Amino acid sequence: MSDRLDHRRRGQSRRRATGGRLAGCERLEARQYLAADTFMPPSAPGIGSEAVAVWTAPTPVAAATIRQSASAVLATVVPYDDTLFGDTQMVAVNTRAVARDFAPVGREFRTELPISVANVPLGATVNLEVLTGLTSWNGRGAAPAFRPVPRGLEVNLQLGAVPVPGFDLRVGQLTDRAVPPQTGQIRRTMTIAASDGQPLERRIAVTIGTGGVADRFTKPGATPGLYAFTGLLSIGGVETVRSSQPVTFVFRVGPVADAAVEAAVAAFSSPATGPSAVLAVAARSAGIDRPFSNALLVTVDYSEPVTVSRQSPQLPIVIGGVRRLATLPVDAPRTNVRQLTFSYPLPRDVNEGTLVDLGASLLLPPGASIRTAAGTPAITSLPTTGSRGIPLEYQGAIEYVSADIARNTTFRAGITYVITSEVHVTEGTTLTIEDGVQVLIRNGYVTGRNLTAASLIFDSGSRLRAGAVSFAASDATDRPATQALNGGVFFCGAFRTASMDNISSRSGVGVRSSSFVATRIDCSYLGRPDPRGGDDDGTDDINGITLVGVGPSEWRVASVSSTNAGDDGFDATSSSISMASLTVVNPTEDGLNITSSLVQITGTCTVAMSRSTAIDRELFDLETDDGPSRIVFQRLAAIDLRGYWGDRYDEVRLASSDMPQPNPLVKEWYEYVGILRRGPATVFSINAD
């Protein structure tokens, strides 16, 4: 760690509110999609609706009512009130089990999972969390008997036709197993959609086989039978929405009797025989006037009643950086209960500056079990959103970064880094950020060399090495903020000399190339609104994430997400880059601001705007100050555009054989959700916007 970093550590206060309903989540009316082609796998003879039969059943019903010609998992976010978990919301689903038929497409076996979700808060994401590994049953016998599949056999879930990290997930025998040295079960998550406040509909392409990568199996297909895994829908970015009930997806391969499919769906749908999973976790401290004096109490809420054996399960918690194991009190209810409350006596030195965190799963020591009413093992993984409502505040070790990073530095997992001033990663310096680290950028106005806000700026010739990293706004108490009032993140390359809001790139003889490598960069509430009177070349124009003079060999970031930016969501100036995935949700101004740059998207692109008609708020703002501007979506890219295309002053054009043409003379709502099957699409500008 650089000696120019301020190493002071203190408790991070992240108290989570349990009361008060989320603002802006009133019930919304359904909408009609302008695009008929949603995220579907490439079509071929025999894969249409005539060849794909669907069975669903919210509860065990007669076989005649189980079979339906075309059905989706329908979900909506509804109010939920609980004395322990607070006045919050939950995802309600219409079914507990869905069955699909795999159909042969060439050498492959394909189907799809339609999912529709309404009332999702603006700016949030809809996620599919996989709870179990893949199981199979040959369809014979009096009752369904699913067992883990052979090692190596998997189903692949994919949005779009090109695999992209976060939008592609394989499910096999060990998908729900933690990787040693961790133990227990874990949840694997894929992002389905980002919300613009309107109802969402997506179709997940599903294939099955053995070996290979993503949907490219070395050996496509599987032995005839039924294959199943269980998941649930969750809402990301909003902590007060609990996950849905578990939904089991059943897939038929080959000649298996309809009666077997119906029996499997009925078994997974029944509260008596279906799966049970933890939907929410609440934690609190018990004071001297409580039953468990000076203890930390953590309650897990199961979807269906469970029974615990005499040996107590264990809940891993971390207090003060030390891993401990909470257990059920001896007299705690254990039979046919939905809620299990674990207790751990707090050490005497615990205070509000102490780290309190939970593990990913309940642990089962020898002799311990958690079983459903049918006697099957309950799912022990915990929600990925963590706990709620610890009055003993959520803490995390913090390091403040207030000076330039001028020598190779690593941001370590388990520590939150807070940028408190204009911080530069200087030329020749490598900043390594370990997977999952959160970097907060403090809101407010500060004295700086170029900006009047805290910001993280990668100078020309600097380097980033990261896995998945998140950059978010923070308030004065180092809690993640829901207001964008900071300097955001800048990446400066050596491809061209350019400037954006007084932050400049350098190129030419003697200037080292930059190198930015990451699996995923997530930005939340970065940037700040324009000053009164708007912005121009000499005034404030700070966006969520900005690239200045970055070349194709310098940018090796697979996926970028920018939500609730204070200005434009994503800005590229005098740059030429390519990436697999770009997501921009609900920026204050434009979605993508591209100036004299080429931006290529190979996998998925989402730009989801709210319907605000504020000035200078379009999907694309392309400027040609120092050359042409183009956004190129490659063939088979999955495109999700929801927002205003432009107004009569815009010069933004579209060349595409798949996407409908916008009216360049009128500011109108534009929507397209689909895959570019006929060829690439180019958004370009013929004059300065």
N, C-alpha and C positions, 0 to 999 in steps of 0.2 A: 504494500500500500504506500502510495506516495506520501512523503513527509509534508507535502503541501496541502494535504487533505486535513480537514478538521475532524479528528477522530472522536470527538466527544460522543458518548453513547448515553442515551436516555430512553425512558419508556415512550413508546409510541402509543398515543391514545387513540383508540379506534372503537369507542363505545358505539354499540349498535342499538338503534332505537327499536323498541318493540311496539310502540303505540303510534297511531296516526296512519291513515290510509295514504297510499302513494298518490300524489297529485297528478292530474292530467291523465287518469286511467279510466275515464268514463266509458260506458259501453259504446262501441262504434258500429256503424251500419256496414253490412257486407258490401263489397265492391266487385265490379266486373273487371277481369284482366283484359287488356288490349291485345296481349299476345296469346295465341292459342297454344303455342308450343312451350310448355314449361320444361323443367329439367328432366329430360327423358334420355335413356340410352339410345344409341343409333338404332333406327328401326330396320326391320327386315321382315320378309314374309313369315307369318306365323307368330309374331310377337304382339299383334294388336289385341284389342279387348276381347275379340272372339276366342283367342287362344289362351288368355290368362283368366282363370276363374278365381274368384275371391270369396272367402268365407269369413264372416265376422260374427261375434256374439258377445254383447256386453254382459249377459248372464246366460247360464245354461238354458237353452230353449229347444223347442222341437226342431228336428232336422229340416223341416220344410221352411222354417223361417231363418235358418242359419245361412243358407246359400244366397248370395247376392251377386249381381253381375259386375258392379264396380263400386268399391267402397274405399274410403280413406280413414285414417286416424284423424278424427276431428277433435280439436281442443280449444279451450278458451280460458282466459285468465279471469277468475271470479273472486269476489270478496271472501275472506276467510277470517273468522274470529275465534281465538283460543286464549284462555286465561293465562296459559303458560307461554305460548309462542307469540302472543301479541295480536293486535288488530292488523292483519296483513292480507295477502292474496294467495291464491293457489291456482295451479294449472289443472283444470277439469277435463277429462277425456271421455269420449263416447263409448269406448270399448276396452276390454282387458286382453283381447287376443285377436290377431289378424292372420289369415292364411293366404299365401300366394303360391301360384304354380310357376316353377321354372320352365321356360320354353327354350328349345334349342335354337340358337342363332349361329349358323356356321358350326364351329367347334365349341362355341361357348354355350352356357346355360344362363339365361337372363330373366329377370323380372324387375318390378319396381315397387316402392312403398310410397303411396301418396299420403302426405301429411298436411293438414290445414290447421292454422292456429289464429285465433282472433283475440282482440283486446290486449295485445302485447304492448307494454309501455314503450313509448318512443325512444329510440336509441338502444334498446335492449336487444339481445340476441336470443334465438331459440336454439336449444341444443338437444341432441339425442345422446343420453348417457347410457352406455351399455353396462348392464349389471351382472351378467353371467357369461360363461363361456358357451360355445356352440354344442348342442346336444342332438342326438338322433334317435329315431325309432323306426323299425322296419314296417310298422303299420299292422302287424299281426298280433293276435292275442285279444283277450277280453277287455283289457284296459291299457291306456297309453303307458309305455315304459321307456322313457327317454334316458339315455346314457351319454356321457361325454363322447364326442366324435374321436376317431383316430387322430393321433398327433400329425399335424401338417394340413389337415383338411380345414378350409376356412370359407366363409362368405365375405365378400368385399362390398362395402357400402360406399357409394360415391355420388357426389353432386356434380353434375356436368360430365363431360366425356373425357376430361384430362385429370388425372389424379393430382390433387393439391393438398399439402399439409393442412390439417384442420378440417378439410372437407372430404377426406377419404379415410376409411377405417376398416381394418380387417378384424373379423371375429372368428376365433377358433377355440380349441380346447382350453387354452390357458389365458385367454384374453382378460379374464377377471382376476388373475393371480398377480400378486405383487412381485416385483423383481427383487431377489435377494440383494442386500441383507434385510430388506423390509419383508414383513410377513402379513398374512391376511389377504382380504380381497380389496380390489381397487376398481374405480370406474374409468372407462375409456370414453372420451367425449368427442363428438363431431358437431360442428356448427351447421345448422340447417339454414338459417336466414337471419338477417338483421331487420329490425322493425322500423318502419316509417310511421307507426301509429295506426296503420291500416291492417286488415286481415291479410294473412300470408298463406300461400299454397306452394308446396314444394314436392318434388318426386325424387326419391332416392333410388338410384340405379343399384341393383343387387346382382352379383354374379357369384358362382361357387366353383371351387376347384382346389388344387394342391400345388404348392410351390409358386415361384415367381414373385412379382411385386405388384401391389395394388390390384387392378382388375386384369392384369396380364398373368394368368395362371400358366405354369408349366404343363399341368395336366388339368384341363377344364373338366367340370362335371363331378358327379358323385354317384355312389351306389344308390339305386332306387330306395326311397324311404322318405320320412319326414325329418326336417332339420329345424331346430328352434333355438332362439336366444331371447332373453328378457332385457328390456331397457325401459327408460322413462324419458319424458320431456321435461326440461328445466329451462329457466329463464336466466340468462347471464347478464351481469351488469346491474341487477336490481336485487338487493339482498332480502327484500321483504316479500318475495314471491316464492312459495314452497313448490317443490316438484310435483309432477303428476303421479297418479297411481302407476304401478308397473304395467307395462304392455308387453305381451309376448308375441313375437313374430315367428310364424310357422311357415316353412317352405316345403313344397312337395316336389320331389324329383322322381320322374318315372311313373309307372302304373301302380299307384297306391289307391285303395278304395276310398270313395268319398266318405264312407262311414268312419274310416280311421281319421280323416282330416277333421270331420265334425266332432269326433270324440276328443281329439287333442285340443281343439279350440274350446270346447266345453270345459275340459279339465283345467286349462290355464285360466279360463274366465271365472271359474267358481271361487268365491272367497274361501270355501272349505278346502279346495285342493290346489288353488293357484299359488303363485309365489308371494312372498312378503318381503318388503324392503324398507329401509329407513328413509323416510321422506323429509325429515327435518330434525335438527338438533338445537336444543336450548340449554344454556349454561347459566348458572348463577352461584353466588356465594351465600352460604348460610351463616348468619351471625350467631352471637351467643344466645339470642332468643329463639333460635330455630332448632328443629329436632337434631340436626347434626352440627354441633358447635364448631365454628371456624372451619367449615369444610367447603370444598368446591363441589357443587352438584351439577351433573350433566345428564339431561334427559334426552333419550332418543325415541322418536315417534315412528312406529312401524305402520305399514299400510294395512296389515291384517293382524289379528291377535297371534301371539307367539307364546311358547312355553320354554322356560329355561330349566336346564338340568340343575341338580343340587350344587354342582361345582360352578362358581360364578365365572361368566365371561369377563374379559378385561378390556378397558378402554384406555388406549395410550393417550397421555396428555404430557405436555411439556411446560414446566414451571421453572422460570429462571434459567432456561437453557438446559434443564435436566429432564430427561424422559422418566415419567412415572406411570404407574398403572392403577387406574381407578377401578373399583369393583362394586358389585351390588351389595348393599347392606344385608345382613343375615335375614332380617325380617321383611325385606322388600318383596312386594308381590311378584310372582314369577310364573303363574299359570294362567294361560288364556288372557294375556294383557297386551295392549298396544304400546304402552310406554314403559321403558326401563330407565330408572334413574340411578346413575353411578355416582359414587361418592369418593372423595379423596381428601384427607385432612390437610389443610393448608399449613405449610411451614411457618414458623413464627416470624421469619424475616420477610414474608410476602407483603408487598404493598402495591400501590397503584402503578408503580414503575416496573412491575414484574411481568415477564413474558408468560402468557397463557395461550396455548395452542393445542389442537387435537390431532391425533393420527388419522390415517385414511380409512381405518377399518377397526371394528371390534375384533378382539383376538380370542381364540378358543383354546385354553390350555387343556391338557389331557383330562378327560372326564367331563368337559364342558360342552354344551350344545345349546343352540337356539333353534327351535323347530316350529313349523306351522301346525295348524290343526290337523293336517293330513299326515304329519310326521316327517315331512321333508325338511331339509336344512333351510333355515331362513338366510337371506342375503345379509352379509355383515358389513359391506362397504358403507361409508358415510358420505353424505352429500358433499359435493366439491365446493359448495359455497361456504362451508364452515358453520360455525355456531352463531347464535344470536344472544344478545341480552346478558352479557356478563357485567354486573355492576362494578366488579373489580375489573377495570378496563382492559380491553385487548391491548397488548403491548407487543412490540417487536424491537429488537436492537436496531438503533438508528446510527448512521454516520452522516455527518453534514459535510457537504462538498462546497467549499466557498472559494477555492483558488484553482487556477488552471492545473490541468493534469498534464504534467510535463515529463513524466517518465512512465514506463510501462506499469499498468495498474490493473488489479482485478477486483471487480465488485462481487462479493461472495454471497452464495445462497444463504438464506436465513437472516440477512441484514437488509433493512430498507435504507436506501441512500436518498438524501434530500438535497437537491440543488438549491442553494440559497442566493446565488448571484449569477452574473454572466460568466459561465465556466467554459473554457476552451480545452479541447483535447488537441494538443499542439502537433505540429508537423513532426513526423518520425516517431510518434508515440502510439502505442497500442493500448486500447482500453478493452479488457476482456470482461464480459458480463456473464456470470454463470446462469444456467438455465433456470427460469422461473423468477429471477430477481425483479423487484419493483423499484423503479427510480421515480421519485416524486420531485416535481418542479414547483417551487413555492410561488403562490399568487402574490400580487402586489407590485408596486413600483419601487425600483431600487436604482441606485446610481451605477452606471456601467459604461464601458468604453464605446459600445455601439448601440446597445439597447437599454431601455430603462426598465428591464424586467429580468428576473432569473431565467436562465436558459442553459441548454447544453449544446455546444457548438463544436462539431468536428471540423477542424481546419483542414485545408488542402494538405495532403501528405500524411494525414492521420489514419488510424486503422481501428476498426471495430471487429471484435470476435465475440459472437453471442449465439445462444440457442434461442429460446423464446424469452423475450424481455418486454416489460411494459413500462411505458412512461406516462405519468398521470399528474394532474394538478394536485396541490396540497394547500391546506389552509395554514394559518400561523401556528397551529398546534400540531402540525405534521400529520394530520388526518387527510385521506383522499378527499378532494373537494369536488363539488358539482357545479363549479363556475370556472370558466376559462379566462384567466387574467394573468398570463405569464408569457415568457418568450418562446416557448415551444422547443423543438429540436431541429437543428440545422445540420446538414451533411454537405460539406464542401469538397469538390473533387479537383483534379488537375486537368480535366478534359478541355475546359474553356475558362477564360477569365470572364467573370460575371459578378453581379452584385444584386442582392435582394435585401432591402431594408437595412442597409449599411453593413451587411454580412457578405464578404466577398470571397470568391475562389481565385486561385492563382494557377497559371499554367505557363509553360515555356521551359527554357533551358534552366536546369538546376532545381526545378520543383519536382519533388517526389510525387508519384501517383498515390492516390488514396486507395483504401481497400476496406470495404464495408461488407462483412459477412455475418448473416444471421438467418436462423430458420424462420423467425416470426418477430415482428415489431408491432406492438399494440400501443396506440396513443389515445388517451382519454382526457378531454377538457384541456387541450393544449392550445396555445396562442391566445389572442385577445381581440376584442372588437375594435373596429376602426375608430379613431377619434371623431369628435363631432365635426361634421362637414365632409366626412369621407376621407379616402386615402388617395394619394397620388405618388409620384416619384419621390417626393421629398417628405412624405409623412408616414405615419405608422401603418404597417401592413404585415402583421405577424400571424402566420398561419399555424396549423397544427403540426405538420411535419413538412420541412422544406429542403429540397435538393438544389444546390447551386453548382453548376459546372461539373456535374458527375458524369463520367463516361461509362460505356458498356462493360469494360473490364474492371471497373472500380465498384460496381454495385452488384453484389451477389446476395441479396436479401430475397428470400423466397416469397414472403407474405408480409403485407403491411395492412394494418387496420387503424383507422382514425375515426373516433366517435366524438360528437359534441364539440368540435373545434370552435375556437373563439372567432375565427375568420374563415378562410378556405380550409377544407379538410386536408388536401394534399396538393403541394406546390412543387413544380419542377421548372427551374430556370436554366436555360442554356445547357441542358443535359440530354443524354441519350442512354436510356436504361431499359431493362427487361426484367419482369418478375412474374411468378406464377399466379399470385393472387393479390388483389387490392380491394379493400372494403372501406367505404366512407359513409358514415351515417350521421345525419342531422347536423351539418356544420352551420354556423351562423350565416355564412355567405355561400360561395360556390363550392361544389363538390370537388372538382379537379380544376386547378388553375395551372395551365401549362403555357409557358412562355418560351418561344423559340427552342422547343425541345421535342424529342421523340420518346414516347412512353409506350412500351409493348407489354401486353398482358397475354400470357399463354394459357392460363387455366380458368380462373374465375374473377369476375369483377362485379362488385355491388356498389352502387351509389344510390342510397335511399334518403330522400329528403322529406321533410314535412311539407304540408301544403301552404306554409306561410308565403305570402306574395311580397315579402320585403324586397327592396331595391337590391340589385346586384346579387341575386341568389338563384343561380341556375345549376344544372348538372355539370356543365362544362363552361369554362372561361378560357379561351385560347387567344394568346397574343403573339404577334409576329414582330416584335421590336427589332430583333437581330437575326431573323430568319424564320422559316416556316415552323408551324407547330402541328404535331400529329399525335393522336392516340390510336394505336393499332391493336385490335383484338384478334388474335389468331383464330383460324378455323378450328371448330370444336370447343372454343372457349364458352363457358357458361356465363351469360350476361344477365344482370339484374339491375335495371335502371328504373328509378321511380322519382320523378321530379319535373321541374319546369325546364324545357329545353333552352329557351332564350326569349329575347324580345326583338323588336324590329331593328334595333341597333346592332344586333349580333351578326357576326359573319361566320358562325360555326356551322359546318356542313357535315353530312353523313354519307359515306359510300358503303353500301351493304346490300347483299342479295337476300338477307334474312330479316333485317330490322325494318320496320315501317319508317318512311321518311317523315321527319318533323317539318313543320312550317317555319322557315327561318325568319319570317316577317312578323310573327305573332308569338307572344309569350304564352305558351300553352303547356298543359300537363302532358308529360310523355311517360309512357310505361312500356317496358319490354322485359319479359322474363323468358329466357330460352337459350338454346344452344345454337351456335353459328354452324349450321350443317353445310350450307352451300359454299361458304368461303369466308375469308377474314372480313372484318369491318373496320373502317377507318373514320375517325372523327377528326376533322381538320379545319383550318381557318385560312381564308384567302386574303384577308386584310387584318390589320390590327383591330382587336375587339374593343 
